[in-house]
Amino acid sequence: MPAIALLLLAAAAGEPAAPQAIGGRAFESFARSAAMTCPGEGLRGLSPSALLDFEDDFLDRPQRTQTRRLAKALIAERCPSDEGAECLAAAQLAAIERTRLLREFTRAACGHWSR
């Protein structure tokens, strides 16, 4: 049975659908870094939309020298239009990692969610 049918059945039965998960090498690198930087924050459990919102905020303030590299990395990461927040969050995180901004991103994320 297709996954969408299972989600519809779960919704009709009044049961919550399974949470969306972010995957990929970049997310695993982020999760490990976050676990060391701010172990009590549980950033591995972020929803794709929460991570995507924070990534957007973070990407709006890149350093001057990183702007061009970051733009190229973001163009290289593509998601089909119907993939949703999981793909976009993973793609932006891959671009952040590729441009060597993951440590800075992790520190910013830890500070953001520890408030």
matplotlib code that plots the C-alpha trace (Angstrom):
import matplotlib.pyplot as plt

x = [0.0, 1.5, 2.7, 0.2, -2.7, -1.3, -1.1, -4.7, -5.8, -4.0, -5.6, -9.0, -8.5, -7.6, -4.0, -1.2, 0.9, 4.5, 6.8, 8.7, 12.4, 15.5, 18.2, 21.4, 25.1, 24.9, 22.1, 24.1, 27.1, 24.9, 23.3, 26.7, 28.1, 25.0, 25.2, 28.7, 28.1, 24.7, 23.9, 20.8, 19.0, 17.9, 18.4, 18.4, 14.6, 13.9, 11.1, 12.0, 10.1, 11.7, 15.2, 14.3, 13.1, 16.3, 18.4, 16.7, 17.4, 21.0, 21.5, 20.1, 23.2, 26.3, 29.7, 30.6, 33.3, 31.0, 28.0, 29.1, 30.3, 27.0, 24.9, 26.7, 26.3, 22.6, 22.1, 23.8, 21.4, 18.0, 14.8, 11.7, 8.9, 6.8, 9.4, 8.6, 10.5, 12.5, 14.3, 14.8, 16.1, 18.5, 19.6, 20.3, 22.2, 24.3, 25.1, 26.0, 28.3, 29.9, 30.8, 32.4, 29.8, 28.5, 30.3, 29.1, 25.5, 25.6, 26.7, 23.9, 21.3, 22.4, 22.1, 18.7, 17.1, 18.6, 16.6]
y = [0.0, 3.4, 5.5, 8.3, 5.8, 4.7, 8.3, 8.9, 5.7, 6.8, 10.3, 8.8, 6.5, 9.5, 8.3, 10.8, 10.3, 9.4, 12.5, 13.6, 12.9, 14.5, 12.3, 12.4, 12.7, 16.5, 16.0, 13.3, 15.6, 18.4, 16.0, 14.7, 18.3, 19.5, 16.5, 17.6, 21.4, 21.4, 17.9, 18.9, 20.5, 17.4, 19.1, 15.7, 15.7, 19.0, 18.9, 19.6, 22.8, 24.1, 23.3, 24.8, 28.1, 28.4, 27.6, 30.3, 32.8, 31.6, 31.8, 35.4, 36.5, 35.0, 36.6, 38.7, 36.2, 33.2, 34.6, 33.5, 30.0, 29.5, 30.5, 28.0, 25.3, 26.0, 25.8, 22.4, 21.0, 20.5, 19.0, 18.0, 20.5, 17.9, 16.7, 19.2, 20.5, 17.3, 17.6, 21.3, 21.2, 18.4, 20.2, 23.5, 21.7, 20.0, 23.4, 24.7, 21.7, 22.0, 25.6, 24.8, 26.7, 23.7, 24.5, 28.1, 26.9, 24.4, 27.0, 29.4, 26.6, 25.7, 29.3, 29.7, 26.7, 27.1, 30.3]
z = [0.0, -0.9, 2.0, 1.3, 1.7, 5.0, 6.2, 5.1, 6.9, 10.1, 9.9, 9.4, 12.4, 14.5, 15.0, 14.5, 11.4, 11.9, 12.3, 9.3, 9.6, 8.1, 6.8, 4.9, 5.6, 6.3, 8.9, 10.6, 10.8, 12.2, 14.7, 16.0, 16.2, 18.0, 20.5, 21.4, 21.4, 23.2, 24.3, 26.3, 23.4, 21.5, 18.1, 16.3, 16.9, 15.1, 12.6, 9.0, 9.0, 12.2, 10.8, 7.5, 9.1, 11.1, 8.0, 6.1, 8.9, 9.1, 5.3, 5.3, 7.2, 5.5, 5.7, 2.7, 1.5, 1.8, -0.2, -3.6, -2.5, -0.5, -3.6, -5.8, -3.2, -2.8, -6.6, -6.7, -4.1, -5.9, -4.6, -6.7, -6.1, -4.4, -1.9, 0.9, 3.9, 4.5, 1.2, 1.4, 5.0, 4.0, 0.8, 2.6, 5.4, 2.7, 1.2, 4.7, 5.3, 1.8, 2.4, 5.8, 7.8, 9.8, 13.0, 12.9, 12.0, 14.9, 17.4, 16.2, 16.3, 19.9, 20.9, 19.2, 20.8, 24.3, 24.9]

ax = plt.figure().add_subplot(projection="3d")
ax.plot(x, y, z, "-o")
ax.set_aspect("equal")
plt.show()
